[in-house]
């Protein structure tokens, strides 16, 4: 049965973008609408519109019983042209981790705080020179000197090609430089070195989201869940995103709820925004508002906070 095409609803998360700027146009890709943001948009508005557009897909809406013009794009996970590694969610992980954790403490967002549940055995015998180059890369990456970080990482990997942490960080640095295919190859090398290396699976799931490779994303995410089913919310979040992209709304909700439940360190605020989008599709404004309030607690950028408050105000009936 042919899907019914409708304009997006004028309530909840969906409507706020309409008042931001006239230069927001609906285009079509593969038959589904997505948001095209004009170049005159202020940066913060472009970022926030990308966040909203990330979860809009009409086919998901049809699955839930009504067409809402929603489409999960790559933009909540990745802006179209990020200037620095994934700076859209100004949550607890927007800065480099300062907690002890060895080499893995150098990972960039969204892998900050990720730890392999088993020690990276292949990293234990890393030569001293390779580790020094890695630490230089870590410092450069934290200062957003991406070309310098890449240079040091390649030196480290030349000294020791079996250095999985370095391969994953290289993948993140390459992704931040808009080189997704090279990034994928780097993170894949980490799995060649150590088949059960959790950060590599998350790195690849993250990259799959950029290209909307939902089946592959789900495979990497489910592997990550199996490796650490109790403590890493990101694995469940990527599984939720993949299910959402595959139009399997129930599984998306279940995994996003699990991500939020086990996220004791509040490292994955995007799970709440995804849940808000699911409840928007299901026409559950109370549940949507509850998730937006949780999301609001975890973001710090003033303009983003203001926008989410507008979403909430739009969901709340005006007193008569």
ZADO-1210 file (C-alpha; in nm, 4 decimals, padded with zeros to 6 digits):
<atoms>
<atom x="00.0000" y="00.0000" z="00.0000" code="UNK" pos="1"/>
<atom x="00.1415" y="00.3346" z="-00.0980" code="UNK" pos="2"/>
<atom x="00.2474" y="00.5519" z="00.1912" code="UNK" pos="3"/>
<atom x="00.0550" y="00.8683" z="00.2569" code="UNK" pos="4"/>
<atom x="00.2704" y="01.1806" z="00.2373" code="UNK" pos="5"/>
<atom x="00.1900" y="01.4563" z="00.4848" code="UNK" pos="6"/>
<atom x="00.3547" y="01.7686" z="00.6064" code="UNK" pos="7"/>
<atom x="00.5242" y="01.7303" z="00.9473" code="UNK" pos="8"/>
<atom x="00.2953" y="01.7960" z="01.2460" code="UNK" pos="9"/>
<atom x="00.2949" y="02.1367" z="01.4034" code="UNK" pos="10"/>
<atom x="00.3466" y="02.0300" z="01.7612" code="UNK" pos="11"/>
<atom x="00.6141" y="01.8903" z="01.9887" code="UNK" pos="12"/>
<atom x="00.9723" y="01.8510" z="01.8706" code="UNK" pos="13"/>
<atom x="00.8611" y="01.8740" z="01.5089" code="UNK" pos="14"/>
<atom x="00.7257" y="02.2259" z="01.4982" code="UNK" pos="15"/>
<atom x="00.9876" y="02.4505" z="01.6503" code="UNK" pos="16"/>
<atom x="01.2125" y="02.4494" z="01.3489" code="UNK" pos="17"/>
<atom x="00.9390" y="02.6137" z="01.1395" code="UNK" pos="18"/>
<atom x="00.9781" y="02.9436" z="01.3239" code="UNK" pos="19"/>
<atom x="01.3560" y="02.9545" z="01.3096" code="UNK" pos="20"/>
<atom x="01.4130" y="03.0644" z="00.9518" code="UNK" pos="21"/>
<atom x="01.2294" y="03.0673" z="00.6229" code="UNK" pos="22"/>
<atom x="01.5190" y="02.8949" z="00.4486" code="UNK" pos="23"/>
<atom x="01.4229" y="02.5436" z="00.5609" code="UNK" pos="24"/>
<atom x="01.3022" y="02.3380" z="00.2697" code="UNK" pos="25"/>
<atom x="01.1746" y="01.9833" z="00.2349" code="UNK" pos="26"/>
<atom x="01.3464" y="01.7798" z="-00.0302" code="UNK" pos="27"/>
<atom x="01.3181" y="01.4103" z="-00.1117" code="UNK" pos="28"/>
<atom x="01.5721" y="01.1337" z="-00.1040" code="UNK" pos="29"/>
<atom x="01.4683" y="00.7782" z="-00.1912" code="UNK" pos="30"/>
<atom x="01.1078" y="00.8870" z="-00.1601" code="UNK" pos="31"/>
<atom x="01.1368" y="01.0086" z="00.2012" code="UNK" pos="32"/>
<atom x="01.1415" y="01.3743" z="00.3052" code="UNK" pos="33"/>
<atom x="01.4343" y="01.5212" z="00.4886" code="UNK" pos="34"/>
<atom x="01.5248" y="01.8676" z="00.6031" code="UNK" pos="35"/>
<atom x="01.7544" y="02.0790" z="00.3907" code="UNK" pos="36"/>
<atom x="01.8969" y="02.3691" z="00.5871" code="UNK" pos="37"/>
<atom x="01.9926" y="02.6770" z="00.3882" code="UNK" pos="38"/>
<atom x="02.3460" y="02.8146" z="00.4173" code="UNK" pos="39"/>
<atom x="02.2237" y="03.1379" z="00.5751" code="UNK" pos="40"/>
<atom x="02.1209" y="02.9571" z="00.8923" code="UNK" pos="41"/>
<atom x="02.3068" y="03.0455" z="01.2115" code="UNK" pos="42"/>
<atom x="02.5417" y="02.7673" z="01.3186" code="UNK" pos="43"/>
<atom x="02.3506" y="02.6800" z="01.6346" code="UNK" pos="44"/>
<atom x="02.0241" y="02.6605" z="01.4440" code="UNK" pos="45"/>
<atom x="02.1792" y="02.4373" z="01.1772" code="UNK" pos="46"/>
<atom x="02.3112" y="02.2079" z="01.4488" code="UNK" pos="47"/>
<atom x="01.9785" y="02.1890" z="01.6272" code="UNK" pos="48"/>
<atom x="01.7850" y="02.1344" z="01.3090" code="UNK" pos="49"/>
<atom x="02.0245" y="01.8539" z="01.2241" code="UNK" pos="50"/>
<atom x="01.9480" y="01.7014" z="01.5628" code="UNK" pos="51"/>
<atom x="01.5763" y="01.7165" z="01.4908" code="UNK" pos="52"/>
<atom x="01.6151" y="01.5906" z="01.1352" code="UNK" pos="53"/>
<atom x="01.8137" y="01.2958" z="01.2637" code="UNK" pos="54"/>
<atom x="01.5096" y="01.1016" z="01.3642" code="UNK" pos="55"/>
<atom x="01.2518" y="01.1983" z="01.0992" code="UNK" pos="56"/>
<atom x="01.1306" y="00.9178" z="00.8749" code="UNK" pos="57"/>
<atom x="00.7945" y="00.8743" z="00.7146" code="UNK" pos="58"/>
<atom x="00.8268" y="00.4986" z="00.6923" code="UNK" pos="59"/>
<atom x="00.8692" y="00.4752" z="01.0682" code="UNK" pos="60"/>
<atom x="00.5617" y="00.6876" z="01.1047" code="UNK" pos="61"/>
<atom x="00.3682" y="00.4579" z="00.8749" code="UNK" pos="62"/>
<atom x="00.4756" y="00.1658" z="01.0932" code="UNK" pos="63"/>
<atom x="00.3263" y="00.3372" z="01.3966" code="UNK" pos="64"/>
<atom x="-00.0007" y="00.4030" z="01.2170" code="UNK" pos="65"/>
<atom x="00.0308" y="00.7540" z="01.0781" code="UNK" pos="66"/>
<atom x="00.2687" y="00.9314" z="00.8433" code="UNK" pos="67"/>
<atom x="00.4722" y="01.1965" z="01.0240" code="UNK" pos="68"/>
<atom x="00.7555" y="01.2707" z="00.7788" code="UNK" pos="69"/>
<atom x="01.0244" y="01.1414" z="01.0138" code="UNK" pos="70"/>
<atom x="01.3678" y="01.0301" z="00.9005" code="UNK" pos="71"/>
<atom x="01.6639" y="00.9005" z="01.1001" code="UNK" pos="72"/>
<atom x="01.9498" y="01.0813" z="00.9326" code="UNK" pos="73"/>
<atom x="02.3129" y="01.0727" z="01.0418" code="UNK" pos="74"/>
<atom x="02.2925" y="01.4133" z="01.2021" code="UNK" pos="75"/>
<atom x="02.2293" y="01.3456" z="01.5692" code="UNK" pos="76"/>
<atom x="02.5339" y="01.1234" z="01.5544" code="UNK" pos="77"/>
<atom x="02.7278" y="01.3388" z="01.3116" code="UNK" pos="78"/>
<atom x="02.6759" y="01.6876" z="01.1735" code="UNK" pos="79"/>
<atom x="02.7084" y="01.7112" z="00.7976" code="UNK" pos="80"/>
<atom x="03.0388" y="01.8972" z="00.8223" code="UNK" pos="81"/>
<atom x="03.1589" y="01.8911" z="01.1856" code="UNK" pos="82"/>
<atom x="03.4442" y="02.1290" z="01.2563" code="UNK" pos="83"/>
<atom x="03.5605" y="01.9244" z="01.5534" code="UNK" pos="84"/>
<atom x="03.4815" y="01.5696" z="01.6590" code="UNK" pos="85"/>
<atom x="03.1094" y="01.5448" z="01.7297" code="UNK" pos="86"/>
<atom x="03.0402" y="01.8571" z="01.9290" code="UNK" pos="87"/>
<atom x="02.6633" y="01.8658" z="01.8918" code="UNK" pos="88"/>
<atom x="02.5684" y="01.7338" z="02.2361" code="UNK" pos="89"/>
<atom x="02.7284" y="01.9462" z="02.5048" code="UNK" pos="90"/>
<atom x="02.6909" y="01.6797" z="02.7713" code="UNK" pos="91"/>
<atom x="02.9355" y="01.5331" z="03.0216" code="UNK" pos="92"/>
<atom x="03.1495" y="01.3883" z="02.7418" code="UNK" pos="93"/>
<atom x="03.2057" y="01.7057" z="02.5438" code="UNK" pos="94"/>
<atom x="03.5573" y="01.7333" z="02.6826" code="UNK" pos="95"/>
<atom x="03.8386" y="01.4827" z="02.6876" code="UNK" pos="96"/>
<atom x="03.8147" y="01.2447" z="02.9799" code="UNK" pos="97"/>
<atom x="04.0452" y="01.3161" z="03.2711" code="UNK" pos="98"/>
<atom x="03.9730" y="00.9941" z="03.4568" code="UNK" pos="99"/>
<atom x="04.2386" y="00.7227" z="03.4700" code="UNK" pos="100"/>
<atom x="04.1957" y="00.4567" z="03.2082" code="UNK" pos="101"/>
<atom x="04.5233" y="00.4077" z="03.0278" code="UNK" pos="102"/>
<atom x="04.5344" y="00.4550" z="02.6533" code="UNK" pos="103"/>
<atom x="04.1557" y="00.4257" z="02.6203" code="UNK" pos="104"/>
<atom x="04.1121" y="00.7519" z="02.8098" code="UNK" pos="105"/>
<atom x="04.2299" y="00.9258" z="02.4910" code="UNK" pos="106"/>
<atom x="03.9225" y="00.8341" z="02.2882" code="UNK" pos="107"/>
<atom x="03.7184" y="01.1196" z="02.1430" code="UNK" pos="108"/>
<atom x="03.3439" y="01.1678" z="02.1785" code="UNK" pos="109"/>
<atom x="03.1256" y="00.9617" z="02.1525" code="UNK" pos="110"/>
<atom x="03.3669" y="00.6946" z="02.2810" code="UNK" pos="111"/>
<atom x="03.4870" y="00.8916" z="02.5811" code="UNK" pos="112"/>
<atom x="03.4688" y="00.6671" z="02.8841" code="UNK" pos="113"/>
<atom x="03.4476" y="00.3456" z="02.6808" code="UNK" pos="114"/>
<atom x="03.6567" y="00.0685" z="02.8285" code="UNK" pos="115"/>
<atom x="03.7037" y="-00.2785" z="02.6897" code="UNK" pos="116"/>
<atom x="03.5600" y="-00.5296" z="02.9424" code="UNK" pos="117"/>
<atom x="03.8747" y="-00.7371" z="02.8992" code="UNK" pos="118"/>
<atom x="04.2226" y="-00.5926" z="02.8926" code="UNK" pos="119"/>
<atom x="04.3484" y="-00.5165" z="02.5427" code="UNK" pos="120"/>
<atom x="04.5927" y="-00.8055" z="02.5418" code="UNK" pos="121"/>
<atom x="04.7584" y="-00.6940" z="02.2206" code="UNK" pos="122"/>
<atom x="04.8332" y="-00.3559" z="02.3792" code="UNK" pos="123"/>
<atom x="05.0247" y="-00.4966" z="02.6727" code="UNK" pos="124"/>
<atom x="05.3503" y="-00.5394" z="02.4825" code="UNK" pos="125"/>
<atom x="05.3461" y="-00.2076" z="02.2999" code="UNK" pos="126"/>
<atom x="05.6994" y="-00.0761" z="02.2426" code="UNK" pos="127"/>
<atom x="05.7968" y="00.2343" z="02.4357" code="UNK" pos="128"/>
<atom x="05.8400" y="00.4479" z="02.1236" code="UNK" pos="129"/>
<atom x="05.4949" y="00.3544" z="01.9931" code="UNK" pos="130"/>
<atom x="05.3397" y="00.4442" z="02.3258" code="UNK" pos="131"/>
<atom x="05.5188" y="00.7800" z="02.3295" code="UNK" pos="132"/>
<atom x="05.3899" y="00.8594" z="01.9827" code="UNK" pos="133"/>
<atom x="05.0421" y="00.7565" z="02.0929" code="UNK" pos="134"/>
<atom x="05.0530" y="00.9912" z="02.3909" code="UNK" pos="135"/>
<atom x="05.1616" y="01.2751" z="02.1625" code="UNK" pos="136"/>
<atom x="04.8661" y="01.1930" z="01.9392" code="UNK" pos="137"/>
<atom x="04.6379" y="01.1885" z="02.2412" code="UNK" pos="138"/>
<atom x="04.7501" y="01.5377" z="02.3410" code="UNK" pos="139"/>
<atom x="04.7123" y="01.6685" z="01.9853" code="UNK" pos="140"/>
<atom x="04.3650" y="01.5196" z="01.9489" code="UNK" pos="141"/>
<atom x="04.2509" y="01.6729" z="02.2765" code="UNK" pos="142"/>
<atom x="04.3664" y="02.0105" z="02.1413" code="UNK" pos="143"/>
<atom x="04.1767" y="01.9421" z="01.8140" code="UNK" pos="144"/>
<atom x="04.5035" y="01.9386" z="01.6177" code="UNK" pos="145"/>
<atom x="04.3778" y="01.6547" z="01.4034" code="UNK" pos="146"/>
<atom x="04.6488" y="01.6480" z="01.1351" code="UNK" pos="147"/>
<atom x="04.9189" y="01.6364" z="01.4022" code="UNK" pos="148"/>
<atom x="04.7312" y="01.3633" z="01.5897" code="UNK" pos="149"/>
<atom x="04.7090" y="01.1571" z="01.2703" code="UNK" pos="150"/>
<atom x="05.0821" y="01.2013" z="01.2088" code="UNK" pos="151"/>
<atom x="05.1725" y="01.0730" z="01.5561" code="UNK" pos="152"/>
<atom x="04.9259" y="00.7841" z="01.5357" code="UNK" pos="153"/>
<atom x="05.0708" y="00.6658" z="01.2066" code="UNK" pos="154"/>
<atom x="05.4168" y="00.6744" z="01.3607" code="UNK" pos="155"/>
<atom x="05.2906" y="00.4711" z="01.6568" code="UNK" pos="156"/>
<atom x="05.1306" y="00.2155" z="01.4260" code="UNK" pos="157"/>
<atom x="05.4410" y="00.1961" z="01.2107" code="UNK" pos="158"/>
<atom x="05.6326" y="00.1040" z="01.5252" code="UNK" pos="159"/>
<atom x="05.3625" y="-00.1431" z="01.6340" code="UNK" pos="160"/>
<atom x="05.0869" y="-00.2356" z="01.3858" code="UNK" pos="161"/>
<atom x="04.9196" y="-00.4517" z="01.6534" code="UNK" pos="162"/>
<atom x="04.8085" y="-00.1581" z="01.8689" code="UNK" pos="163"/>
<atom x="04.4251" y="-00.1672" z="01.8732" code="UNK" pos="164"/>
<atom x="04.3738" y="00.1465" z="02.0803" code="UNK" pos="165"/>
<atom x="04.5815" y="00.3448" z="01.8328" code="UNK" pos="166"/>
<atom x="04.3803" y="00.2077" z="01.5396" code="UNK" pos="167"/>
<atom x="04.0515" y="00.3149" z="01.7014" code="UNK" pos="168"/>
<atom x="04.1772" y="00.6629" z="01.7866" code="UNK" pos="169"/>
<atom x="04.3094" y="00.6947" z="01.4305" code="UNK" pos="170"/>
<atom x="03.9633" y="00.6001" z="01.3066" code="UNK" pos="171"/>
<atom x="03.8083" y="00.8743" z="01.5163" code="UNK" pos="172"/>
<atom x="04.0625" y="01.1321" z="01.3992" code="UNK" pos="173"/>
<atom x="04.0022" y="01.0387" z="01.0352" code="UNK" pos="174"/>
<atom x="03.6256" y="01.0584" z="01.0846" code="UNK" pos="175"/>
<atom x="03.6657" y="01.4071" z="01.2287" code="UNK" pos="176"/>
<atom x="03.8571" y="01.5019" z="00.9130" code="UNK" pos="177"/>
<atom x="03.5677" y="01.3870" z="00.6918" code="UNK" pos="178"/>
<atom x="03.7453" y="01.0722" z="00.5723" code="UNK" pos="179"/>
<atom x="03.4909" y="00.8028" z="00.6642" code="UNK" pos="180"/>
<atom x="03.6241" y="00.5231" z="00.4436" code="UNK" pos="181"/>
<atom x="03.9744" y="00.5543" z="00.5873" code="UNK" pos="182"/>
<atom x="03.8212" y="00.5758" z="00.9338" code="UNK" pos="183"/>
<atom x="03.6303" y="00.2524" z="00.8737" code="UNK" pos="184"/>
<atom x="03.9491" y="00.0807" z="00.7590" code="UNK" pos="185"/>
<atom x="04.1348" y="00.1966" z="01.0700" code="UNK" pos="186"/>
<atom x="03.8694" y="00.0718" z="01.3123" code="UNK" pos="187"/>
<atom x="03.8470" y="-00.2541" z="01.1181" code="UNK" pos="188"/>
<atom x="04.2211" y="-00.2990" z="01.1658" code="UNK" pos="189"/>
<atom x="04.1648" y="-00.2849" z="01.5410" code="UNK" pos="190"/>
<atom x="03.9324" y="-00.5859" z="01.5117" code="UNK" pos="191"/>
<atom x="04.1886" y="-00.7667" z="01.2992" code="UNK" pos="192"/>
<atom x="04.4325" y="-00.7230" z="01.5856" code="UNK" pos="193"/>
<atom x="04.1861" y="-00.8061" z="01.8625" code="UNK" pos="194"/>
<atom x="03.8581" y="-00.9631" z="01.7519" code="UNK" pos="195"/>
<atom x="03.6643" y="-00.8839" z="02.0721" code="UNK" pos="196"/>
<atom x="03.7784" y="-00.5266" z="02.1163" code="UNK" pos="197"/>
<atom x="03.4635" y="-00.3378" z="02.2209" code="UNK" pos="198"/>
<atom x="03.5760" y="00.0169" z="02.1256" code="UNK" pos="199"/>
<atom x="03.6384" y="-00.0999" z="01.7687" code="UNK" pos="200"/>
<atom x="03.2821" y="-00.2335" z="01.7366" code="UNK" pos="201"/>
<atom x="03.1436" y="00.0950" z="01.8699" code="UNK" pos="202"/>
<atom x="03.3681" y="00.2931" z="01.6371" code="UNK" pos="203"/>
<atom x="03.2366" y="00.0963" z="01.3386" code="UNK" pos="204"/>
<atom x="02.8745" y="00.1254" z="01.4519" code="UNK" pos="205"/>
<atom x="02.9264" y="00.5005" z="01.4805" code="UNK" pos="206"/>
<atom x="03.0677" y="00.5169" z="01.1274" code="UNK" pos="207"/>
<atom x="02.7896" y="00.3010" z="00.9844" code="UNK" pos="208"/>
<atom x="02.5377" y="00.5527" z="01.1132" code="UNK" pos="209"/>
<atom x="02.6944" y="00.8216" z="00.8928" code="UNK" pos="210"/>
<atom x="02.6148" y="00.6231" z="00.5790" code="UNK" pos="211"/>
<atom x="02.2890" y="00.4764" z="00.7116" code="UNK" pos="212"/>
<atom x="02.4173" y="00.1214" z="00.6843" code="UNK" pos="213"/>
<atom x="02.1594" y="00.0008" z="00.9335" code="UNK" pos="214"/>
<atom x="02.2154" y="-00.3742" z="00.9085" code="UNK" pos="215"/>
<atom x="02.5906" y="-00.3368" z="00.9529" code="UNK" pos="216"/>
<atom x="02.5387" y="-00.0871" z="01.2322" code="UNK" pos="217"/>
<atom x="02.3097" y="-00.3309" z="01.4093" code="UNK" pos="218"/>
<atom x="02.5637" y="-00.6108" z="01.3746" code="UNK" pos="219"/>
<atom x="02.8426" y="-00.4077" z="01.5327" code="UNK" pos="220"/>
<atom x="02.6091" y="-00.2719" z="01.8015" code="UNK" pos="221"/>
<atom x="02.4797" y="-00.6163" z="01.8962" code="UNK" pos="222"/>
<atom x="02.8349" y="-00.7487" z="01.9148" code="UNK" pos="223"/>
<atom x="02.9185" y="-00.4612" z="02.1493" code="UNK" pos="224"/>
<atom x="02.6117" y="-00.5415" z="02.3608" code="UNK" pos="225"/>
<atom x="02.7242" y="-00.9053" z="02.3855" code="UNK" pos="226"/>
<atom x="03.0739" y="-00.7982" z="02.4919" code="UNK" pos="227"/>
<atom x="02.9453" y="-00.5660" z="02.7661" code="UNK" pos="228"/>
<atom x="02.5736" y="-00.6195" z="02.8284" code="UNK" pos="229"/>
<atom x="02.5589" y="-00.4529" z="03.1689" code="UNK" pos="230"/>
<atom x="02.7497" y="-00.1270" z="03.1691" code="UNK" pos="231"/>
<atom x="02.7956" y="00.0385" z="02.8295" code="UNK" pos="232"/>
<atom x="02.4939" y="00.2469" z="02.7207" code="UNK" pos="233"/>
<atom x="02.6451" y="00.3352" z="02.3840" code="UNK" pos="234"/>
<atom x="02.6121" y="-00.0199" z="02.2551" code="UNK" pos="235"/>
<atom x="02.2395" y="-00.0121" z="02.3267" code="UNK" pos="236"/>
<atom x="02.2049" y="00.3380" z="02.1835" code="UNK" pos="237"/>
<atom x="02.3581" y="00.2344" z="01.8511" code="UNK" pos="238"/>
<atom x="02.1405" y="-00.0754" z="01.8468" code="UNK" pos="239"/>
<atom x="01.8395" y="00.1501" z="01.9049" code="UNK" pos="240"/>
<atom x="01.9480" y="00.3793" z="01.6218" code="UNK" pos="241"/>
<atom x="01.9921" y="00.0877" z="01.3847" code="UNK" pos="242"/>
<atom x="01.6509" y="-00.0579" z="01.4715" code="UNK" pos="243"/>
<atom x="01.5006" y="00.2877" z="01.4206" code="UNK" pos="244"/>
<atom x="01.6591" y="00.3093" z="01.0777" code="UNK" pos="245"/>
<atom x="01.5304" y="-00.0393" z="00.9968" code="UNK" pos="246"/>
<atom x="01.1750" y="00.0671" z="01.0906" code="UNK" pos="247"/>
<atom x="01.1624" y="-00.1622" z="01.3928" code="UNK" pos="248"/>
<atom x="01.0262" y="00.0861" z="01.6398" code="UNK" pos="249"/>
<atom x="00.9584" y="-00.1530" z="01.9279" code="UNK" pos="250"/>
<atom x="01.3173" y="-00.2797" z="01.9371" code="UNK" pos="251"/>
<atom x="01.4442" y="00.0766" z="01.9017" code="UNK" pos="252"/>
<atom x="01.2468" y="00.1822" z="02.2076" code="UNK" pos="253"/>
<atom x="01.3549" y="-00.1199" z="02.4101" code="UNK" pos="254"/>
<atom x="01.7243" y="-00.0621" z="02.3418" code="UNK" pos="255"/>
<atom x="01.7041" y="00.3126" z="02.3985" code="UNK" pos="256"/>
<atom x="01.5310" y="00.2530" z="02.7324" code="UNK" pos="257"/>
<atom x="01.8064" y="00.0096" z="02.8310" code="UNK" pos="258"/>
<atom x="02.0721" y="00.2620" z="02.7313" code="UNK" pos="259"/>
<atom x="01.9092" y="00.5266" z="02.9494" code="UNK" pos="260"/>
<atom x="01.8614" y="00.2828" z="03.2388" code="UNK" pos="261"/>
<atom x="02.2240" y="00.1664" z="03.2624" code="UNK" pos="262"/>
<atom x="02.3771" y="00.5057" z="03.1880" code="UNK" pos="263"/>
<atom x="02.4799" y="00.5791" z="03.5447" code="UNK" pos="264"/>
<atom x="02.7553" y="00.8157" z="03.4328" code="UNK" pos="265"/>
<atom x="02.5125" y="01.0026" z="03.2023" code="UNK" pos="266"/>
<atom x="02.7425" y="00.9603" z="02.9043" code="UNK" pos="267"/>
<atom x="02.4754" y="00.9027" z="02.6382" code="UNK" pos="268"/>
<atom x="02.2116" y="01.1781" z="02.6563" code="UNK" pos="269"/>
<atom x="02.1124" y="01.1073" z="02.2948" code="UNK" pos="270"/>
<atom x="01.9165" y="00.8042" z="02.4130" code="UNK" pos="271"/>
<atom x="01.6618" y="01.0394" z="02.5707" code="UNK" pos="272"/>
<atom x="01.6287" y="01.2433" z="02.2534" code="UNK" pos="273"/>
<atom x="01.5761" y="00.9274" z="02.0496" code="UNK" pos="274"/>
<atom x="01.3063" y="00.8159" z="02.2919" code="UNK" pos="275"/>
<atom x="01.1410" y="01.1572" z="02.2606" code="UNK" pos="276"/>
<atom x="01.1331" y="01.1127" z="01.8833" code="UNK" pos="277"/>
<atom x="00.9864" y="00.7632" z="01.9155" code="UNK" pos="278"/>
<atom x="00.7105" y="00.8939" z="02.1420" code="UNK" pos="279"/>
<atom x="00.6510" y="01.1833" z="01.9015" code="UNK" pos="280"/>
<atom x="00.5855" y="00.9269" z="01.6284" code="UNK" pos="281"/>
<atom x="00.3572" y="00.7294" z="01.8604" code="UNK" pos="282"/>
<atom x="00.1687" y="01.0449" z="01.9594" code="UNK" pos="283"/>
<atom x="00.2556" y="01.0132" z="02.3269" code="UNK" pos="284"/>
<atom x="00.3202" y="01.3758" z="02.4241" code="UNK" pos="285"/>
<atom x="00.3551" y="01.3080" z="02.7977" code="UNK" pos="286"/>
<atom x="00.6233" y="01.0449" z="02.7407" code="UNK" pos="287"/>
<atom x="00.7907" y="01.2662" z="02.4816" code="UNK" pos="288"/>
<atom x="00.8012" y="01.5578" z="02.7244" code="UNK" pos="289"/>
<atom x="00.9433" y="01.3368" z="03.0005" code="UNK" pos="290"/>
<atom x="01.2315" y="01.2288" z="02.7786" code="UNK" pos="291"/>
<atom x="01.3007" y="01.5832" z="02.6644" code="UNK" pos="292"/>
<atom x="01.3205" y="01.6882" z="03.0295" code="UNK" pos="293"/>
<atom x="01.5781" y="01.4152" z="03.0941" code="UNK" pos="294"/>
<atom x="01.7719" y="01.5264" z="02.7870" code="UNK" pos="295"/>
<atom x="01.7557" y="01.8858" z="02.9095" code="UNK" pos="296"/>
<atom x="01.9260" y="01.7860" z="03.2349" code="UNK" pos="297"/>
<atom x="02.2285" y="01.6561" z="03.0444" code="UNK" pos="298"/>
<atom x="02.2998" y="01.9355" z="02.7967" code="UNK" pos="299"/>
<atom x="02.4821" y="02.2551" z="02.8796" code="UNK" pos="300"/>
<atom x="02.4951" y="02.4696" z="02.5662" code="UNK" pos="301"/>
<atom x="02.2644" y="02.7688" z="02.6379" code="UNK" pos="302"/>
<atom x="02.1189" y="02.7882" z="02.2880" code="UNK" pos="303"/>
<atom x="02.0501" y="02.4162" z="02.2744" code="UNK" pos="304"/>
<atom x="01.8894" y="02.4346" z="02.6188" code="UNK" pos="305"/>
<atom x="01.6678" y="02.7175" z="02.4966" code="UNK" pos="306"/>
<atom x="01.5597" y="02.5176" z="02.1948" code="UNK" pos="307"/>
<atom x="01.4676" y="02.2095" z="02.3957" code="UNK" pos="308"/>
<atom x="01.2679" y="02.4318" z="02.6294" code="UNK" pos="309"/>
<atom x="01.0792" y="02.5575" z="02.3247" code="UNK" pos="310"/>
<atom x="00.9994" y="02.1988" z="02.2309" code="UNK" pos="311"/>
<atom x="00.8638" y="02.1398" z="02.5789" code="UNK" pos="312"/>
<atom x="00.6617" y="02.4598" z="02.5744" code="UNK" pos="313"/>
<atom x="00.5153" y="02.3587" z="02.2404" code="UNK" pos="314"/>
<atom x="00.4044" y="02.0277" z="02.3923" code="UNK" pos="315"/>
<atom x="00.2395" y="02.1950" z="02.6906" code="UNK" pos="316"/>
<atom x="-00.1148" y="02.3198" z="02.6307" code="UNK" pos="317"/>
<atom x="-00.1590" y="02.6918" z="02.6839" code="UNK" pos="318"/>
<atom x="-00.3610" y="02.7652" z="02.9987" code="UNK" pos="319"/>
<atom x="-00.6993" y="02.9160" z="02.9288" code="UNK" pos="320"/>
</atoms>
